[in-house]
């Protein structure tokens, strides 16, 4: 099978060019994370955990949820969290309703560090901001469907996007400005309102299992 990294093949194949471009984007994110590593002496995954904990509720911050969300084993997550505990940045909290479930919470020091780290990828956003709004919507929708495809292939574990949610109804309205519908919010949605990471997301299989 041809490789996307073979220029001779890549030059003749659009799919390979897109895959190679995405790999270069992944390199850019790695570079930005390692820059923060030098400043704060935290590993890339520790940085990502701290930022995740800053912006998500306790039920999205259990060891198992972190493992699923970042496609890691629970043991790997636990090791990283233990290191952050030793640095005084996080603590473990057992749920009162189920003592078997452990959430990870930021300490005061952890919140301070997480806020500093939360802008680590802003340079990417600033570059994106310069492009045409319509082009950005097209790219966003393409990437969402690509993520969905990778989730179906088992490469990505969790994708809490509108298009993978049981409440989402695509092209439910004749209104071109807001063609989609969210049954949870009971409101039309424009393309620009589609979410990549939604706290209320429920996958299709949950609806199937309950019916």
Secondary structure as UniProt FT lines:
FT   TURN            4..5
FT   HELIX           7..10
FT   TURN            11..12
FT   HELIX           14..40
FT   HELIX           44..55
FT   HELIX           58..60
FT   HELIX           63..69
FT   TURN            70..71
FT   HELIX           74..86
FT   TURN            87..88
FT   STRAND          90..94
FT   TURN            99..100
FT   STRAND          102..106
FT   HELIX           108..117
FT   TURN            118..121
FT   HELIX           122..128
FT   TURN            129..130
FT   HELIX           133..152
FT   TURN            153..154
FT   HELIX           162..164
FT   TURN            166..167
FT   STRAND          168..169
FT   TURN            170..171
FT   TURN            176..177
FT   STRAND          180..182
FT   TURN            183..186
FT   STRAND          187..189
FT   HELIX           191..193
FT   TURN            199..200
FT   HELIX           204..210
//
